[in-house]
Amino acid sequence: MLNVAIKAARAAGAIINRAALDVESVRVAAKQTNDFVTEVDKAAEEIIIETLLEAYPDHGIWAEESGRREGTGAGKRHMWIIDPLDGTTNFIHGFPVYCVSIALMYHGKIEQAVVYDPSRNDLFCATKGRGAYLNDRRLRVAKRNQLRDCLVSTGFPFRPGDNFKNYMAMLTEVMPRVSGVRRPGAAALDLAYLAAGFTDGFFETGLQPWDVAAGSLLVTEAGGLIGNFTGEADFLEQKECLAANPRIYGQLVGMLGKYSQFASAGDKAGVRQTLGVPGAEAQASAAPAEDSEAAKPATEAAPKADDAPF
């Protein structure tokens, strides 16, 4: 199944590379403000789905552009999660940070993953329980254990209705405590780079399952941790994602947990007060104290080095 996914990703990558030679001629449409789709996205998705279903006609498909269709018969529990071109905005500007992302979910768990960067011919892949690889090199997350030494990637909010104030508060928490923050613009590659040890942490809101499904398996198979902002493993459809090497993960949860939709009432009221939301001060004083992971100091929440899953 991994080999079929790789074949599909490379076929899509060939379409993307051909289009990149004359990107100004690519037709672009806006799904909503600042959220674009091109004819290249659609053509890449078509070839991916065609390749996958040729090998596994009864499997389900969950793709960014064409939506979700369940599998049938013996393939009912198999679901391919596809982002044919993650980083479309980068692509249409000729900024070479974008990728193809394909994951296979079986019984609700990600089992296979491919993230392919066609501009660099970098192939990231993973099979559950068998490790993650960049081309022929086995991947391991970085071993840094001090936030001040870490490079963290993120994604800026860009859609109407996104909570810009909340995000800026998170960025204000993180930036002074780390070596640097980067915003490459393709979440699947962000997670692949974390798995490869190029960065030490990642956080973003507003993500869809196809943005993070493949990258999440790369991270865990390389020894990293991934979840929502409170550190819980259920993140795929929660539109918030935090990932890091095990030594940094708990420290980021300690900083960002209070901004989670799953944070305690007291933490949420405290954030509203910090952001100057009317009436937040009274809510914060009235909210009961709760013993949550997000409320613990980062040093308490940080996992030990030998907590890695291998």
N, C-alpha and C positions, 0 to 999 in steps of 0.2 A: 504493500500500500504506500509506503514511503517513496519507493521508486516511481510509482505512478504520479504521486504528488510532485516529485522533482521534475518529471517529464512535463507535467502541466505548467509548473512555474517557469520552466525554461522556455516553453512555447509562448507563454504570455510575455516573458521578458524580451523575446525576439520582436514581438509586435511593438512593445514599448520602445526598444532601441531604434527600430526603424522610424518611428514617429518622432523620436527625439532629434533626428537629423534635421528636421524642418518643423520644429515645435510651433512656430508662428502660424502654420497653416492648419493646425489641429482645431477642430470645432469644439467650442466650450459652451456649456450651459450651466446656469446657476440653479441648484436644487433649492437653496435659500441663500440669504445674504452671506457672502464669504464661504460658501460651501459649494464646490464646483464638481461637475462631472464632464468627462470628455468622451469623444468617440473611441478613444484609446482605452479608457476604463471598460467600456462596453465590449469592445472587441477582445480585450484580454480576458474578461470574465467569460465570454462565450467559449473561447478556446480552452480555458481551464475546465469549465463544466463539461464540455464535449469530451475532453480527455478522461476526466474522472468517470463519467457515466458510461463511456465506452468499455471501461474495465469493470465498473461496478454499477450496473444499470438500476439496481434496486436501492442504492444508497440515497440518503437525503442530502439536500443542498441548502445552505444558508449563506447567501451571497449579498454583498452590499447593494448592488444595483438591481438584481432581479428578485430579491426577497427569499423567502423560505418555503421549501416544499419537503414534506416528510418522506422518509424512505418507505419501502413496501417489503413485505415478505421477510426473508432472511436478513435483509439489509435495513430493517426498520429502526434498529438501534444505532445505526451508523449515520453521522451527520458531518458533512464537509463544510467548514466555515471559511469563507473566501473573501479576501479583500484584493481585488485584481490590481489595484494601483494605490497603495497607501502613500500619501504625500502628493496628491493631485495638484494642489496649489504650487508646490515646489516644481513639479513637472512642467506645468504650463508657463512658468517663468524661466525655465531652463536651469533651475537650481538643482544640481544632481544629488538630491537626497530623497529617494523614493524606492519603493520595493513592492514585490508581490508577496502576499501572505496567505498561506493555505494550512489549515489544521483539520485533523479528523477527530471528532468527538464520538466516543463509544460508551454507551450506558452513562452519559452525562459527564464523562471524564475525557480530557484531551489525551490522545494516545500517540498521534503523529503530528509533526510540525515541520513546515518549510517556510523560511523567509529568504527570498532571493532578491538581491540588489543587482539589477541588470546593468547599471552603468559601470559597476566595478567587477561584475561577474563573481560576486561573493555569494556563496550558497551556505546558509545556516540551516541545519536540520537537526531533528531530535526524534527519538522513539522512546516512549515511556519505559524507564528502567534500564535504558541502554546508553544514556549519555547524550550530550549535545556536541555538535561539530560545526566548525567553519571550514568549508572545503574538506581537507583531510585532517584537520587539527582538532583534537579534543579540547573542549572549552571548559574553563573554570572561572567562576566569578572572582573578582579581586579580593585580596586579603586585608585591605585597609580596615582599621578598626577605630580610627579617630575621624570624626566628622570634618574637622578642620583640614584634613588631607584629601577629602573626597570631592570628586566631580559628579554632579547630579544633573540629570536631564529632566526636562519637563515639557509641557505643551501649554501654550497660552490659550485662554478662552477666546473664541472668535465669532460665536453665533449670537444673534439677538436673544436676549433673555438670559444669557450666561451671567453668573454672579461674579462680576469683575472685582468688586470690593473684597469678596471672600478670598478670591485667588490672590489678590495683591497682599492680603494679610498673610497668606501662607508663604508667599515668596519673601515677604519681609522677615518671617520666622527663619527661613532656610538660608537665605543668601549670606548673612553675616557669619554663619556657623560653618560654611563649607569653603572649599578651595575655589569652586566655580560652579556656575549654573549654565546649562546649554539648552537651546530650544531648536533641535534640528528640523522638526516638522513632520516626522513619520513615526508614530508610536511603535509600530512593529519593529522598525530598525532600532529605536531607542532600547527596546527590551533585548533585542539581539546583541547590541553593543554592551549592555549590562552583563549578559551571559558570557560575553567574550572577555570581560574585565576591562573594557575601554572606559566604562563609567562605573560608579559605585552605587548609585541609587537613581530612582525614577518615580515621579508622581504626576498624575494628570487627572482631570475631571472631564466628564462629557464623552467618554470613550464608549464605543460600541463593541459587541463581542468580536466582530471581525477585525477590529484594530488590535486586540490583545490576545486572542486565542492561541495563535502559533507562538508568539513571543513568550507567553506564560510558561509553556512547556520547555522552551529553550532555557529560561531562567532557572526553573526548578531542576532540570537535568544537569545544569552547570553548577548546582549547589546553592542557588539563591533562594530567596523567599519572595512570595507575591501574595497580595491580598487587597482588601480595601484599606481606607485610612486608619481604621481602628485595629488593623492587623488580622482581621478574620479572613478565612480563605475564600468565602463566597463573594467574588468580585465580578465575575464575567459579565453579568447583566446589571450591575449596580451603578455603572457610569462613574466609578471612581477606582483608581488603581494606584497602588504603591508597591514598589519592588526594590530590592537591594540585596547586597550580600548579607549573610546572617549576622555579622557583627554590627552592621549599620542599620538594619531593618528596624529593630526595636527602638533605636534612637529617633528615627524618622517618625515612627508611630507615636512616640512620646510628644513630638512637636505638632504633628498634623492630625492626630486622632480627634481633637476637639472640633475640627472643621468637617468631620464626616457627617453624612446624613444619619449615621447610626450612633453618633455621640450621645452622651448622657444629656438630660435636660439642662443640668447645671452648666455643662460645657457649652452647649448651644447658646444659652442665655449670656454666658460670659463673652462669647464671640460677638453676639449682637451688640453687647455693651461696648466692646472694643471698637466695633465698626460704627458706633454712634446711631444705632437703630433706636427710634423713639420707644420709650417704655421698657427698654432692655434692662436698665439698672434695677428696676423694681422686680423684674422677672428673675434676675440673677440672684438677688438677695433672698427671694422666696424659694428658689429651686433647692431641693434636697441634695445633700452631698451623696455622690454615688461612687462606689469603688469600681472603676473601669480601668482597663489597660491603658486607655488614652490619658487618664488622669495621673498615672504613675510617672515618676521621673524617668527620663530616658535611660539612665543607668540601670534602673530596676527592670525596665522592659526589654532591654537588649538581650537577644539570645546569645548563648555561649557559642564559641567557635565550633565545638563538636556537635552542635545541633543541626548541621547540614545533613541533608537526606541521603548521603552516601558515605 
